[in-house]
Amino acid sequence: MTTATDPPTESGALDAASQALVNGYLQHVRVEKRLADRTVTLYTLDLHKLAAHAQRAGVALSDVHTAHIRRWAAQMRAAGRSARGIALILSGWRGFYAWLGREGRVTSNPVQGVRAPKAAKPLPKALGVEDAVRLANHQDAEQDPWLEARDAAMVELLYGCGLRVGELVGLDTHASPHARGWVDLAAGDAHVLGKGGKRRSVPVGRAATDALARWLAVRSFQWAGPSDTPALFVGRHGTRLTAQAIWQRLRRRGLQAGLATPVHPHMLRHSFASHLLQSSGDLRAVQELLGHANITTTQVYTRLDFQHLAKAYDAAHPRAKKS
């Protein structure tokens, strides 16, 4: 019967010295670090891979050098393992050698300076302009007018201002010393508390201010009795909406609007940034509006913009057309 500490390996059984080191570390993570059984099992498999590599190279686990680790990582990549998978394996190996160092079995950690191959960063998912406008303009005549006014205002702020869902949740109806954020309809500004506790102000367009005015006119009509909640967006009982509730309402609205792609709040933030960059080309302005601390975070939208230009080229330029 195979146990968590003795899985079969492609190279056969481990030598006694390697098995002792591996078992000692697995005992450490199981008993002292109290890692979950699933995590211990994954560590076991990864350490047996390490021991198998070492056996094939003719070196003991305690004699492995950084050059070995780099070579084995490259071999895993060539074999088709994902960058994330390699990163997880290296993390397990790094912890193993850190433990060996504390036990006095090795003088240095051969995995310490080894990084996994860079994973290709997926492009943020953004709606096309037509789909975004269709979602923003969507009206459901059969919907409760109170919910319709609220949900329309949420969509306009997410797409029109590029807010994060946490920033939207934190908005209050008025400015106060305790408010995380608020919208000044008269000035046409939204003041939000972003990541890292950084405050920023973003302009609120006419469509969003009109939607907010319609929502504020009916906001207190739904629940019975007084409610002293300052939250801008509330549920039927007068309590602040959660991020999860906004996700659900937005997904439902996207389906009702006939969009093929399931919509979530961050997709509208991506759409805001992408469409603004397509129109203005001003990366710095988009950075400020999104509240990114580093311009490199915003630069991902230039890739979306290039995709937009490439599609336009493929569709319109005579030299792009295939014979």
C-alpha positions in Angstrom: 0.0 0.0 0.0 1.4 3.4 -1.0 1.5 6.1 1.7 1.8 9.9 1.5 5.5 9.7 2.3 6.2 6.8 -0.1 4.6 7.4 -3.5 5.8 5.5 -6.5 8.3 7.3 -8.6 9.3 6.9 -12.3 12.9 6.3 -11.2 12.1 3.6 -8.6 12.6 3.7 -4.9 14.7 6.4 -3.3 18.0 5.6 -1.7 18.0 5.4 2.0 19.7 8.7 2.6 17.3 10.6 0.4 14.3 8.9 1.8 15.4 9.8 5.4 15.8 13.5 4.5 12.5 13.6 2.6 10.6 11.8 5.4 12.2 14.1 8.0 11.0 17.2 6.2 7.5 15.8 5.6 7.2 15.0 9.3 8.2 18.6 10.1 5.6 20.2 7.8 2.9 17.8 9.0 3.5 18.0 12.7 5.2 21.3 13.4 3.8 23.4 10.6 0.5 21.6 10.6 0.0 21.8 6.9 -3.1 20.2 5.3 -2.9 16.6 4.2 -3.4 17.7 0.6 -0.5 20.1 0.8 1.7 17.4 2.4 0.9 15.1 -0.4 1.9 17.7 -3.0 5.1 18.3 -1.2 5.8 14.6 -1.1 5.4 14.3 -4.9 7.5 17.3 -5.6 10.3 16.1 -3.3 10.3 12.7 -4.9 10.7 14.5 -8.3 13.7 16.4 -6.8 15.3 13.2 -5.5 14.7 11.5 -8.8 16.5 14.3 -10.6 19.4 14.1 -8.1 19.7 10.3 -8.6 19.8 10.7 -12.4 22.5 13.3 -12.0 24.5 11.2 -9.6 24.4 13.6 -6.7 23.1 13.4 -3.2 20.2 15.7 -2.1 22.6 17.5 0.3 25.1 18.1 -2.6 22.7 19.7 -5.1 23.8 23.1 -6.4 22.0 26.0 -8.0 23.2 24.9 -11.4 21.3 21.6 -10.9 18.1 23.3 -9.9 18.3 25.7 -12.9 18.8 22.7 -15.3 15.9 20.7 -13.8 13.6 23.8 -14.0 14.5 24.2 -17.7 13.9 20.5 -18.3 10.4 20.8 -16.7 9.6 23.8 -18.9 10.8 22.0 -22.0 8.6 19.0 -21.0 5.6 21.4 -21.1 5.0 22.1 -17.4 3.5 25.5 -16.9 5.4 28.4 -15.4 3.0 28.4 -12.4 3.5 24.7 -11.9 7.3 25.1 -11.9 7.0 28.0 -9.5 5.1 25.9 -7.0 7.6 23.0 -7.3 10.5 25.4 -6.7 8.7 26.9 -3.7 8.5 23.4 -2.2 12.1 22.6 -2.9 13.1 26.0 -1.4 11.3 25.2 1.8 12.9 21.8 1.9 16.5 23.2 1.7 15.7 26.0 4.1 14.8 23.2 6.6 17.9 21.3 5.8 19.9 24.5 6.5 18.3 24.9 9.9 19.1 21.2 10.6 22.8 21.8 9.7 22.6 19.4 6.7 23.5 22.0 4.0 25.4 25.3 4.1 23.4 27.1 1.5 20.0 26.9 -0.2 20.5 26.0 -3.9 17.0 27.1 -4.8 17.2 30.5 -3.2 18.2 32.4 -6.3 16.3 30.4 -8.9 13.1 31.8 -10.3 10.5 30.1 -12.4 10.0 31.1 -16.0 7.8 34.1 -16.3 4.2 33.2 -17.0 2.5 35.1 -19.8 0.1 37.6 -18.2 -3.4 37.2 -19.5 -5.0 40.3 -20.9 -7.7 41.8 -18.7 -11.1 40.9 -20.0 -12.9 44.0 -21.3 -16.2 44.5 -23.1 -16.3 46.0 -26.5 -17.6 49.5 -26.7 -20.9 48.4 -28.2 -21.5 45.8 -25.5 -20.5 48.2 -22.7 -22.9 50.8 -24.0 -25.7 48.2 -24.4 -25.2 47.2 -20.8 -25.2 50.8 -19.6 -28.4 51.6 -21.6 -30.2 48.4 -20.7 -33.6 48.9 -19.1 -35.8 46.2 -17.7 -39.5 47.2 -17.8 -40.4 44.2 -15.7 -37.9 44.9 -13.0 -38.8 46.5 -9.7 -38.3 50.2 -10.4 -36.3 50.6 -7.2 -33.9 47.8 -8.1 -33.7 49.1 -11.7 -32.7 52.6 -10.6 -30.1 51.2 -8.2 -28.5 48.7 -10.6 -28.4 51.3 -13.4 -26.5 53.7 -11.2 -24.0 51.0 -10.1 -23.3 50.1 -13.7 -22.8 53.8 -14.7 -20.3 54.3 -11.9 -18.4 51.1 -12.6 -18.1 51.8 -16.3 -18.2 55.6 -16.3 -15.6 56.0 -13.5 -13.6 52.8 -13.5 -14.2 52.1 -9.8 -13.2 48.9 -8.1 -16.1 47.0 -6.6 -14.7 47.7 -3.1 -14.6 51.4 -3.9 -18.2 51.3 -5.1 -19.3 49.4 -1.9 -17.6 52.0 0.3 -19.5 55.0 -1.2 -21.7 57.0 1.1 -24.5 59.4 0.2 -22.6 62.4 1.7 -19.1 63.4 2.7 -18.3 62.9 6.4 -15.2 62.3 8.5 -16.0 58.6 8.6 -16.9 58.1 5.0 -14.7 55.9 2.9 -16.0 57.6 -0.2 -18.8 59.7 -1.6 -20.2 61.3 -4.8 -20.5 65.0 -5.1 -23.2 65.4 -7.7 -23.0 69.2 -7.8 -19.3 69.1 -8.6 -19.5 65.9 -10.7 -16.8 64.1 -8.7 -16.5 60.8 -7.0 -14.1 60.6 -4.0 -13.0 57.0 -3.2 -10.6 55.2 -1.0 -8.5 52.9 -3.1 -5.9 50.2 -2.5 -3.3 51.0 0.1 -5.6 53.5 1.8 -5.0 56.1 -1.1 -7.7 58.5 -1.8 -8.5 59.8 -5.3 -11.1 61.8 -7.1 -12.5 60.9 -10.5 -14.9 62.8 -12.7 -18.5 61.5 -12.9 -20.1 61.9 -16.3 -23.5 63.2 -17.1 -25.0 59.7 -17.6 -23.7 58.6 -14.2 -24.9 61.8 -12.4 -28.4 61.4 -14.0 -28.6 57.8 -13.0 -27.4 58.6 -9.4 -30.0 61.4 -9.2 -32.8 58.9 -10.2 -31.5 56.4 -7.6 -31.2 58.9 -4.8 -34.8 60.1 -5.4 -36.1 56.6 -4.6 -33.3 55.2 -2.4 -35.2 55.4 0.9 -38.6 54.1 -0.4 -38.0 50.4 -0.2 -37.6 49.6 3.5 -40.1 50.3 6.3 -39.1 52.6 9.1 -36.1 54.8 9.4 -32.6 53.8 8.4 -29.5 55.7 9.4 -27.1 53.9 7.1 -25.0 56.4 5.1 -24.3 53.8 2.4 -25.1 55.0 -1.2 -26.0 51.5 -2.4 -28.2 49.5 -0.1 -30.4 46.4 -0.2 -34.0 45.9 0.5 -33.5 46.2 4.3 -31.5 49.4 4.1 -28.1 47.8 4.7 -25.0 48.4 2.7 -24.7 46.1 -0.4 -21.8 43.6 -0.3 -19.4 43.1 -3.1 -20.8 39.6 -3.7 -24.3 41.1 -4.1 -23.0 43.6 -6.7 -21.3 40.7 -8.6 -24.6 38.8 -8.7 -26.7 41.8 -9.8 -24.2 42.7 -12.5 -24.0 39.2 -13.9 -27.8 39.1 -14.0 -28.0 42.4 -15.7 -25.5 41.4 -18.3 -27.5 38.3 -19.2 -30.7 40.3 -19.4 -28.9 42.8 -21.8 -28.1 39.9 -24.1 -24.3 39.9 -23.6 -22.5 36.7 -24.5 -19.8 37.3 -22.0 -20.6 37.0 -18.2 -20.0 40.4 -16.8 -18.3 41.2 -13.5 -17.4 44.5 -11.8 -13.7 44.4 -12.7 -14.6 43.8 -16.3 -16.3 47.2 -16.4 -13.2 48.8 -14.8 -11.1 47.2 -17.6 -13.6 48.4 -20.2 -13.4 51.9 -18.8 -9.6 52.0 -19.0 -9.4 50.3 -22.4 -12.0 52.5 -24.1 -10.6 55.7 -22.5 -7.1 54.8 -23.8 -8.4 54.0 -27.2 -10.0 57.4 -27.5 -7.3 59.6 -25.8 -4.1 57.7 -25.9 -3.2 59.3 -22.6 -1.7 56.6 -20.5 -0.8 58.9 -17.6 -4.4 60.2 -17.3 -5.7 56.6 -17.3 -3.2 55.8 -14.5 -4.5 58.6 -12.4 -8.1 57.8 -12.9 -7.6 54.1 -12.1 -5.5 55.0 -9.0 -2.5 52.8 -10.1 0.6 53.6 -8.1 2.9 52.4 -10.9 2.5 53.2 -14.6 3.5 49.6 -15.5 0.2 48.4 -14.0 -1.6 50.6 -16.4 0.5 49.6 -19.4 -1.4 46.3 -19.7 -4.2 48.3 -21.3 -1.9 49.4 -24.2 -1.9 45.7 -25.2 -5.7 45.8 -25.3 -5.5 49.0 -27.3 -3.1 47.3 -29.7 -5.6 44.4 -30.1 -8.3 46.9 -31.0 -6.0 48.6 -33.6 -5.0 45.2 -35.0 -8.6 44.1 -35.5 -9.3 47.4 -37.2 -6.3 46.9 -39.5 -7.3 43.3 -40.3 -10.8 44.4 -41.1 -10.1 47.5 -43.2 -6.6 47.7 -44.6 -6.3 46.2 -48.2 -2.9 44.7 -47.4 -4.3 42.8 -44.5 -6.9 41.0 -46.5 -6.2 37.4 -47.2 -6.5 36.3 -50.8 
